[in-house]
Amino acid sequence: MSEHTTAPGQYTVSTRSVDAVVALLFMALAVVVMWDSHSIGSSWASDGPEAGYFPFYIGLIMFVASLGTLVQAVLTKTPDLSSFVEKDQLKSVLQVLVPTAVFVALIPWLGIYVAGALFIAFFMISMGKYSLVKAIPVSLVVPVALFFLFEIWFLIPLPKGPVEAALGF
Amino acid sequence: MLRREGSSACRGGLEGVLDALVSLIEGFGVLGDPWNIFYMFLGVTLGVLIGVLPGLGGANGVAILLPLTFSMSPVSAIIMLSSIYWGALFGGAITSVLFNIPGEPWSVATTFDGHPMAQKGLAGEALTAAFTSSFFGGTVAVLLITFLAPVIADFALEFGPAEFFGVYLLTFCSFVGMGKESPFKVLAAMMLGFALAAVGLDSVTGQLRMTFGTVELLRGFDFLIAVIGLFGVGEILLTIEEGLAFKGKTAKISPTVVWQTWKTLPKFWATAIRGSIVGCWMGITPGGATPASFMSYGLAKRFSKNGKNFGKGEIEGVVAPETAAHAAGTSALLPMLTLGIPGSPTAAVMLGGLLIWGLQPGPLLFVEQKEFVWGLIASIYLGNIAGLIVVLTTVPVFASILRIPFSIIAPIILVICAVGAYTVHNAFGDVAVMLVFGVLGYVFKKLNYPLAPLVLALVLGDMAESAFRQAMLVSQGDLSVFWSNWLVGGLVTLALIMLFWPAISLLLDRVRGPKSTPAAAE
């Protein structure tokens, strides 16, 4: 990653800042873990260690280790000031992530096969600039193949929606 | 008691070897079932495909296909899953050599000399060398498993909770001591795994932990979902970011090329053996295949007469990382089978499979499930041969798959990941959790947080915790139980040395002065 030189206007945030923020998030999580473990009992009961005994120390180690990362990121003499992700890169990552999230959200409504077909078609057209004529066959073949593999060959039912219901499955 | 052990081990040396051989032959009997052979070839082929495709690797590939095996017998299932793993180990080399894109992390070192060879028009030679070395490394590792596993399992039968906790501790501390990443980050990632493993119902007291009153968190976090997200979705996001366009070399492997290459390979016996030893060592201790391949490459470069030419297309530079990677990948099964402690994320997924099929991994497996264990070990021998045959004959097919544009492959892989995540528990929530783990994997990779300790902690969290609690129960909360005999004391002390190794080596460097440790730089 270091060989990329950041083009002007592409800079977002420094790797060091993200490093520090992630360390802070870790520490926050560690506090939650320790707090929860403490509230269910993290000491020694008459019948042995309580349920929160082990997780409490897990939280404690997480907190101390992330404090170390944070201190390192803040105090280092050679901070990594390179861009954590360039604007164009972030754009293409979001171009994948957002449709994927929509696809996942659609599964309960449309079933995994129809949602999958729509997702593949959308992805091919928007990212790959394919024509509808090329996108449709691919987006149909994959779910149909999955359908035969799971529902018919291995007898594992996957979520199905109105379309499958209309076809009698 | 321990003295008795020692003498019986000496006397039993030859006997043990014979026992292992007899068991192995029985194991080959299990493979007499033609379905098992079919599953082996199917597994290897799927594995090569997984190894070639970006975003699908050994760990998440096995995780996605795991639900398909629920209806099979455990022997057939483990044969298919381990064959997928061998296939992925072989397949990683194809993309490294032809496209300069490592299909798997452990094939990164293969690109150094493999791709320059392809550029010189020697792709066939490079691939033949890579596959044959993989085969060699895998075979050495499985020989080691055959003769060492029963001994270790026998020994481990005497382990109590304190000893098991010692082994767990050593496993996890090794990540800190041997990892290339910042020790703070290794620890943080590992503790995240432990914390996630603790979510849900506490099996000892029946109390709810970290569920915050929600029903969704009651089930806890399944590591299979985490693996699919971290390694699958995360990898796709990274690949997209790099904006990869697959521009590769074509490969034709003809029998003549294979034969010509095979004639040159015996010259590199020393490199191959060194690579296998490094690989076996790194596979058993949870260093894993990736550092093993780099270490083997580095060693070969230092010791070879042609060391100067490494990086310009030396065949020896392909042999070294491939033997080590495959030896490490294979020998990672040794601690999984004998102690129930996987040496790599993929082995961890297979361990999860064992639990789902109702088998308890660990020393008792060798006593109670002989057919299963030896069937698996025998299948490793055959799986390696099957793998070699499949890759040598089908390289052009797999190379052409890589020419399919990423904008078609990526959504298909994401759909497959979603299907895989769903089938683990038939839960929609899991698919969303997978996506969150995907983003986490992407950010962690960019910030150099290691994923392997996270996954292993998530898998082993409950078992490590119960070993700890049982040990503490026995001793009534006295920590000195971890130094109560030489074995557990040695394990725990070694673990602590590993844990503080980064600090120790820093101190040693200061004392010795800056120039004296070239070995640490490798």
Chai-1 contact restraints between the chains, C-beta under 6 A:
chainA,res_idxA,chainB,res_idxB,connection_type,confidence,min_distance_angstrom,max_distance_angstrom,comment,restraint_id
A,D19,B,L447,contact,1.0,0.0,6.0,A-B,restraint_1
A,V22,B,L447,contact,1.0,0.0,6.0,A-B,restraint_2
A,F26,B,A188,contact,1.0,0.0,6.0,A-B,restraint_3
A,V33,B,A195,contact,1.0,0.0,6.0,A-B,restraint_4
A,D36,B,M210,contact,1.0,0.0,6.0,A-B,restraint_5
A,I40,B,Q207,contact,1.0,0.0,6.0,A-B,restraint_6
A,W44,B,G477,contact,1.0,0.0,6.0,A-B,restraint_7
A,G48,B,L473,contact,1.0,0.0,6.0,A-B,restraint_8
A,P49,B,R469,contact,1.0,0.0,6.0,A-B,restraint_9
A,P49,B,M472,contact,1.0,0.0,6.0,A-B,restraint_10
A,A51,B,D202,contact,1.0,0.0,6.0,A-B,restraint_11
A,A51,B,T205,contact,1.0,0.0,6.0,A-B,restraint_12
A,A51,B,Q207,contact,1.0,0.0,6.0,A-B,restraint_13
A,A51,B,R209,contact,1.0,0.0,6.0,A-B,restraint_14
A,F54,B,E465,contact,1.0,0.0,6.0,A-B,restraint_15
A,P55,B,A198,contact,1.0,0.0,6.0,A-B,restraint_16
A,I58,B,M191,contact,1.0,0.0,6.0,A-B,restraint_17
A,I58,B,F194,contact,1.0,0.0,6.0,A-B,restraint_18
A,I58,B,A195,contact,1.0,0.0,6.0,A-B,restraint_19
A,I61,B,M191,contact,1.0,0.0,6.0,A-B,restraint_20
A,M62,B,A188,contact,1.0,0.0,6.0,A-B,restraint_21
A,M62,B,M191,contact,1.0,0.0,6.0,A-B,restraint_22
A,A65,B,F184,contact,1.0,0.0,6.0,A-B,restraint_23
A,A65,B,L187,contact,1.0,0.0,6.0,A-B,restraint_24
A,A65,B,A188,contact,1.0,0.0,6.0,A-B,restraint_25
A,S66,B,A188,contact,1.0,0.0,6.0,A-B,restraint_26
A,G68,B,F184,contact,1.0,0.0,6.0,A-B,restraint_27
A,T69,B,F184,contact,1.0,0.0,6.0,A-B,restraint_28
A,T69,B,K185,contact,1.0,0.0,6.0,A-B,restraint_29
A,Q89,B,E241,contact,1.0,0.0,6.0,A-B,restraint_30
A,S92,B,I240,contact,1.0,0.0,6.0,A-B,restraint_31
A,V93,B,L237,contact,1.0,0.0,6.0,A-B,restraint_32
A,V93,B,I240,contact,1.0,0.0,6.0,A-B,restraint_33
A,V93,B,E241,contact,1.0,0.0,6.0,A-B,restraint_34
A,V96,B,I240,contact,1.0,0.0,6.0,A-B,restraint_35
A,T100,B,L414,contact,1.0,0.0,6.0,A-B,restraint_36
A,V104,B,V431,contact,1.0,0.0,6.0,A-B,restraint_37
A,V104,B,A432,contact,1.0,0.0,6.0,A-B,restraint_38
A,V104,B,L435,contact,1.0,0.0,6.0,A-B,restraint_39
A,P108,B,F428,contact,1.0,0.0,6.0,A-B,restraint_40
A,G116,B,V415,contact,1.0,0.0,6.0,A-B,restraint_41
A,F119,B,P411,contact,1.0,0.0,6.0,A-B,restraint_42
A,I120,B,P411,contact,1.0,0.0,6.0,A-B,restraint_43
A,F123,B,P411,contact,1.0,0.0,6.0,A-B,restraint_44
A,M124,B,S407,contact,1.0,0.0,6.0,A-B,restraint_45
A,M124,B,I408,contact,1.0,0.0,6.0,A-B,restraint_46
A,M127,B,S407,contact,1.0,0.0,6.0,A-B,restraint_47
A,G128,B,P405,contact,1.0,0.0,6.0,A-B,restraint_48
A,G128,B,S407,contact,1.0,0.0,6.0,A-B,restraint_49
A,V142,B,I412,contact,1.0,0.0,6.0,A-B,restraint_50
A,F154,B,L68,contact,1.0,0.0,6.0,A-B,restraint_51
A,I156,B,T423,contact,1.0,0.0,6.0,A-B,restraint_52
